[in-house]
């Protein structure tokens, strides 16, 4: 009986240690290098990231819209989401549309430039603007078509 209890305690403690170690293991794609990590969801071979960046920016725009102080700011953010959705739709279909991406960046920039956002939403959108400009520089200079 005593050996059964000792085995149960040893097995349970090993299980708890394994769960603790597993909880420490973060997915590799959570770093800021969105363009080189092949393990991230949304990676599609030579095309790179089709949806991950756009989905993140859409989510950040939704957050900023929920934290907007005025209706005008909410409208600007809604316009930015629509512009980004148009680019995303064409990008998913296989076309890199410079004009749609530039319109998206301009709409987000316009929303950030006005003072209707809290500090966290503004900093998140600034980061998204940087990422979108990096994305444009990466794919825009190639005349990219899938």
PASEBA-1860 file (N, C-alpha, C; in nm, 3 decimals):
! residues 146
1> XXXXXXXX> 0.082/-0.120/0.000/0.000/0.000/0.000/0.087/0.126/0.000 ~ 0.194/0.118/0.079/0.282/0.233/0.090/0.350/0.262/-0.045 ~ 0.391/0.158/-0.117/0.458/0.178/-0.246/0.360/0.233/-0.350 ~ 0.232/0.197/-0.341/0.131/0.251/-0.432/0.114/0.401/-0.410 ~ 0.113/0.443/-0.285/0.101/0.586/-0.255/0.223/0.661/-0.304 ~ 0.342/0.604/-0.283/0.466/0.670/-0.327/0.470/0.681/-0.480 ~ 0.428/0.576/-0.550/0.424/0.581/-0.696/0.324/0.685/-0.746 ~ 0.210/0.692/-0.680/0.107/0.790/-0.718/0.157/0.932/-0.697
9> XXXXXXXX> 0.223/0.957/-0.585/0.278/1.090/-0.558/0.388/1.124/-0.659 ~ 0.474/1.029/-0.690/0.582/1.054/-0.785/0.524/1.080/-0.925 ~ 0.429/0.999/-0.966/0.367/1.019/-1.097/0.292/1.151/-1.106 ~ 0.221/1.186/-1.001/0.148/1.314/-0.999/0.241/1.433/-1.003 ~ 0.353/1.424/-0.928/0.447/1.536/-0.929/0.515/1.548/-1.065 ~ 0.546/1.436/-1.130/0.602/1.443/-1.264/0.504/1.505/-1.363 ~ 0.378/1.471/-1.350/0.275/1.528/-1.436/0.265/1.678/-1.415 ~ 0.266/1.723/-1.291/0.258/1.867/-1.263/0.381/1.940/-1.316
17> XXXXXXXX> 0.499/1.879/-1.302/0.620/1.943/-1.356/0.613/1.951/-1.508 ~ 0.562/1.847/-1.572/0.551/1.848/-1.718/0.453/1.956/-1.764 ~ 0.341/1.970/-1.693/0.244/2.074/-1.729/0.303/2.213/-1.709 ~ 0.380/2.231/-1.603/0.445/2.359/-1.580/0.547/2.391/-1.687 ~ 0.623/2.291/-1.729/0.721/2.312/-1.835/0.652/2.341/-1.968 ~ 0.542/2.275/-1.995/0.469/2.299/-2.120/0.410/2.440/-2.122 ~ 0.367/2.488/-2.007/0.310/2.623/-2.000/0.416/2.729/-2.029 ~ 0.542/2.699/-2.010/0.650/2.793/-2.036/0.684/2.802/-2.185
25> XXXXXXXX> 0.639/2.709/-2.265/0.675/2.701/-2.405/0.579/2.785/-2.489 ~ 0.625/2.905/-2.529/0.542/2.992/-2.611/0.562/2.959/-2.758 ~ 0.458/2.976/-2.839/0.475/2.953/-2.983/0.578/3.050/-3.040 ~ 0.651/3.006/-3.139/0.757/3.089/-3.196/0.704/3.211/-3.269 ~ 0.582/3.207/-3.318/0.533/3.317/-3.398/0.489/3.437/-3.316 ~ 0.502/3.434/-3.185/0.461/3.549/-3.105/0.565/3.659/-3.100 ~ 0.679/3.640/-3.164/0.777/3.747/-3.166/0.737/3.850/-3.269 ~ 0.815/3.955/-3.280/0.779/4.065/-3.370/0.820/4.039/-3.514
33> XXXXXXXX> 0.892/3.933/-3.542/0.938/3.906/-3.677/0.831/3.830/-3.754 ~ 0.732/3.901/-3.804/0.619/3.837/-3.870/0.652/3.785/-4.009 ~ 0.762/3.828/-4.063/0.789/3.796/-4.202/0.886/3.679/-4.222 ~ 0.944/3.626/-4.116/1.042/3.520/-4.138/1.011/3.392/-4.063 ~ 0.913/3.389/-3.978/0.887/3.271/-3.898/0.788/3.181/-3.970 ~ 0.830/3.062/-4.005/0.750/2.972/-4.086/0.648/2.893/-4.006 ~ 0.652/2.901/-3.874/0.560/2.823/-3.792/0.428/2.894/-3.764 ~ 0.417/3.017/-3.800/0.298/3.093/-3.765/0.179/3.050/-3.849
41> XXXXXXXX> 0.059/3.059/-3.789/-0.060/3.029/-3.869/-0.075/3.134/-3.979 ~ -0.116/3.093/-4.093/-0.134/3.186/-4.203/-0.016/3.188/-4.297 ~ 0.095/3.123/-4.260/0.211/3.119/-4.349/0.180/3.025/-4.464 ~ 0.207/3.069/-4.584/0.171/2.987/-4.700/0.287/2.977/-4.798 ~ 0.396/2.920/-4.753/0.507/2.894/-4.843/0.574/3.021/-4.890 ~ 0.600/3.030/-5.021/0.677/3.142/-5.073/0.602/3.275/-5.067 ~ 0.470/3.270/-5.053/0.394/3.394/-5.048/0.415/3.468/-4.917 ~ 0.458/3.400/-4.811/0.473/3.467/-4.683/0.339/3.472/-4.612
49> XXXXXXXX> 0.315/3.580/-4.542/0.194/3.592/-4.462/0.086/3.659/-4.543 ~ -0.021/3.585/-4.567/-0.133/3.642/-4.639/-0.228/3.711/-4.543 ~ -0.260/3.647/-4.433/-0.365/3.701/-4.350/-0.326/3.741/-4.211 ~ -0.218/3.693/-4.160/-0.186/3.716/-4.020/-0.174/3.863/-3.987 ~ -0.097/3.936/-4.062/-0.079/4.079/-4.036/-0.210/4.154/-4.054 ~ -0.282/4.125/-4.162/-0.408/4.195/-4.188/-0.511/4.165/-4.079 ~ -0.516/4.040/-4.035/-0.609/4.005/-3.928/-0.575/4.076/-3.799 ~ -0.446/4.088/-3.770/-0.403/4.159/-3.649/-0.442/4.306/-3.657
57> XXXXXXXX> -0.418/4.368/-3.772/-0.452/4.510/-3.787/-0.604/4.528/-3.776 ~ -0.681/4.437/-3.837/-0.828/4.446/-3.825/-0.870/4.438/-3.678 ~ -0.810/4.345/-3.604/-0.844/4.331/-3.461/-0.806/4.457/-3.384 ~ -0.691/4.514/-3.416/-0.649/4.636/-3.348/-0.741/4.753/-3.382 ~ -0.787/4.759/-3.506/-0.881/4.865/-3.543/-1.014/4.848/-3.470 ~ -1.059/4.722/-3.455/-1.181/4.698/-3.378/-1.164/4.742/-3.233 ~ -1.047/4.711/-3.175/-1.021/4.754/-3.037/-1.023/4.906/-3.027 ~ -0.953/4.973/-3.119/-0.948/5.119/-3.116/-1.087/5.179/-3.134
65> XXXXXXXX> -1.168/5.115/-3.218/-1.303/5.164/-3.239/-1.387/5.151/-3.112 ~ -1.365/5.044/-3.037/-1.440/5.027/-2.912/-1.394/5.125/-2.806 ~ -1.269/5.175/-2.819/-1.216/5.269/-2.720/-1.221/5.414/-2.768 ~ -1.286/5.440/-2.882/-1.291/5.576/-2.937/-1.377/5.665/-2.849 ~ -1.335/5.792/-2.840/-1.405/5.888/-2.756/-1.525/5.953/-2.826 ~ -1.525/5.956/-2.958/-1.633/6.026/-3.028/-1.683/5.943/-3.145 ~ -1.800/5.983/-3.195/-1.856/5.915/-3.312/-1.772/5.940/-3.437 ~ -1.717/6.060/-3.448/-1.634/6.090/-3.565/-1.511/5.999/-3.568
73> XXXXXXXX> -1.452/5.978/-3.453/-1.336/5.889/-3.447/-1.376/5.746/-3.482 ~ -1.490/5.702/-3.433/-1.539/5.568/-3.466/-1.564/5.555/-3.617 ~ -1.614/5.661/-3.679/-1.635/5.658/-3.824/-1.503/5.651/-3.901 ~ -1.404/5.727/-3.855/-1.272/5.721/-3.920/-1.213/5.580/-3.910 ~ -1.228/5.518/-3.794/-1.175/5.383/-3.776/-1.254/5.282/-3.859 ~ -1.383/5.302/-3.871/-1.464/5.214/-3.955/-1.422/5.227/-4.102 ~ -1.394/5.348/-4.145/-1.346/5.371/-4.281/-1.212/5.301/-4.303 ~ -1.123/5.308/-4.202/-0.993/5.241/-4.212/-1.011/5.090/-4.221
81> XXXXXXXX> -1.105/5.035/-4.145/-1.132/4.891/-4.152/-1.184/4.852/-4.289 ~ -1.272/4.933/-4.347/-1.325/4.905/-4.481/-1.214/4.908/-4.586 ~ -1.126/5.007/-4.577/-1.015/5.019/-4.673/-0.922/4.897/-4.661 ~ -0.892/4.858/-4.538/-0.805/4.743/-4.518/-0.873/4.615/-4.566 ~ -1.003/4.605/-4.546/-1.076/4.487/-4.593/-1.070/4.478/-4.745 ~ -1.081/4.591/-4.813/-1.072/4.590/-4.960/-0.936/4.540/-5.006 ~ -0.829/4.590/-4.941/-0.696/4.541/-4.977/-0.684/4.392/-4.947 ~ -0.731/4.350/-4.830/-0.721/4.211/-4.789/-0.795/4.118/-4.885
89> XXXXXXXX> -0.910/4.163/-4.932/-0.988/4.082/-5.026/-0.910/4.061/-5.156 ~ -0.848/4.166/-5.207/-0.770/4.154/-5.330/-0.642/4.073/-5.307 ~ -0.580/4.092/-5.192/-0.457/4.019/-5.160/-0.485/3.870/-5.149 ~ -0.598/3.835/-5.088/-0.635/3.695/-5.075/-0.665/3.634/-5.213 ~ -0.717/3.715/-5.303/-0.746/3.668/-5.439/-0.621/3.660/-5.525 ~ -0.508/3.712/-5.475/-0.383/3.698/-5.549/-0.329/3.824/-5.610 ~ -0.387/3.939/-5.578/-0.340/4.065/-5.634/-0.285/4.155/-5.525 ~ -0.171/4.213/-5.549/-0.116/4.315/-5.459/-0.154/4.450/-5.516
97> XXXXXXXX> -0.249/4.516/-5.454/-0.299/4.644/-5.504/-0.235/4.758/-5.422 ~ -0.139/4.826/-5.484/-0.070/4.937/-5.417/-0.167/5.043/-5.368 ~ -0.263/5.076/-5.452/-0.354/5.185/-5.420/-0.441/5.151/-5.299 ~ -0.491/5.029/-5.294/-0.573/4.989/-5.180/-0.492/4.990/-5.051 ~ -0.369/4.940/-5.057/-0.284/4.939/-4.938/-0.250/5.082/-4.896 ~ -0.219/5.168/-4.993/-0.190/5.307/-4.961/-0.312/5.377/-4.901 ~ -0.431/5.346/-4.954/-0.553/5.403/-4.897/-0.575/5.354/-4.755 ~ -0.545/5.228/-4.729/-0.559/5.172/-4.594/-0.465/5.241/-4.498
105> XXXXXXXX> -0.340/5.255/-4.539/-0.240/5.320/-4.453/-0.280/5.465/-4.427 ~ -0.327/5.534/-4.530/-0.368/5.674/-4.513/-0.488/5.686/-4.418 ~ -0.582/5.594/-4.430/-0.701/5.600/-4.343/-0.663/5.573/-4.197 ~ -0.573/5.478/-4.174/-0.529/5.452/-4.037/-0.449/5.570/-3.985 ~ -0.364/5.627/-4.070/-0.285/5.744/-4.030/-0.377/5.861/-3.992 ~ -0.483/5.880/-4.067/-0.577/5.988/-4.038/-0.644/5.966/-3.902 ~ -0.679/5.841/-3.873/-0.741/5.811/-3.744/-0.643/5.832/-3.629 ~ -0.517/5.800/-3.650/-0.416/5.816/-3.545/-0.385/5.963/-3.523
113> XXXXXXXX> -0.387/6.043/-3.630/-0.351/6.184/-3.619/-0.453/6.265/-3.538 ~ -0.576/6.222/-3.536/-0.676/6.293/-3.456/-0.665/6.250/-3.311 ~ -0.712/6.333/-3.221/-0.692/6.308/-3.078/-0.807/6.232/-3.014 ~ -0.879/6.152/-3.088/-0.993/6.082/-3.032/-0.963/5.941/-2.985 ~ -0.835/5.906/-2.968/-0.799/5.771/-2.924/-0.726/5.777/-2.791 ~ -0.740/5.672/-2.713/-0.660/5.664/-2.591/-0.516/5.626/-2.629 ~ -0.427/5.639/-2.533/-0.284/5.621/-2.561/-0.250/5.480/-2.607 ~ -0.314/5.379/-2.547/-0.284/5.241/-2.585/-0.327/5.213/-2.729
121> XXXXXXXX> -0.448/5.255/-2.765/-0.497/5.233/-2.901/-0.409/5.305/-3.002 ~ -0.367/5.426/-2.968/-0.281/5.501/-3.060/-0.147/5.431/-3.079 ~ -0.086/5.382/-2.972/0.044/5.316/-2.987/0.031/5.184/-3.064 ~ -0.078/5.112/-3.044/-0.100/4.987/-3.118/-0.115/5.018/-3.267 ~ -0.190/5.121/-3.299/-0.209/5.156/-3.440/-0.081/5.211/-3.502 ~ 0.002/5.281/-3.425/0.132/5.325/-3.477/0.217/5.205/-3.515 ~ 0.215/5.104/-3.429/0.289/4.981/-3.457/0.234/4.914/-3.582 ~ 0.103/4.911/-3.597/0.041/4.852/-3.716/0.078/4.929/-3.842
129> XXXXXXXX> 0.083/5.062/-3.831/0.125/5.143/-3.947/0.267/5.108/-3.989 ~ 0.356/5.093/-3.891/0.494/5.055/-3.922/0.497/4.918/-3.991 ~ 0.419/4.824/-3.940/0.416/4.690/-3.999/0.358/4.691/-4.140 ~ 0.253/4.770/-4.162/0.195/4.778/-4.296/0.292/4.843/-4.395 ~ 0.365/4.943/-4.349/0.464/5.006/-4.437/0.578/4.909/-4.469 ~ 0.619/4.830/-4.370/0.720/4.727/-4.395/0.667/4.624/-4.494 ~ 0.543/4.587/-4.479/0.479/4.491/-4.569/0.476/4.547/-4.711 ~ 0.440/4.675/-4.724/0.436/4.739/-4.856/0.575/4.742/-4.918
137> XXXXXXXX> 0.675/4.772/-4.838/0.812/4.775/-4.890/0.858/4.636/-4.931 ~ 0.817/4.535/-4.858/0.861/4.398/-4.888/0.798/4.347/-5.016 ~ 0.669/4.366/-5.033/0.599/4.310/-5.149/0.580/4.410/-5.262 ~ 0.570/4.536/-5.230/0.539/4.636/-5.332/0.648/4.656/-5.434 ~ 0.773/4.638/-5.395/0.882/4.662/-5.489/0.901/4.546/-5.586 ~ 0.833/4.436/-5.564/0.851/4.318/-5.648/0.749/4.308/-5.761 ~ 0.647/4.390/-5.758/0.538/4.370/-5.854/0.476/4.235/-5.829 ~ 0.446/4.207/-5.707/0.411/4.073/-5.661/0.275/4.027/-5.713
145> XX> 0.275/3.911/-5.775/0.151/3.843/-5.812/0.168/3.698/-5.778 ~ 0.065/3.639/-5.720/0.072/3.496/-5.686/0.032/3.413/-5.805
END
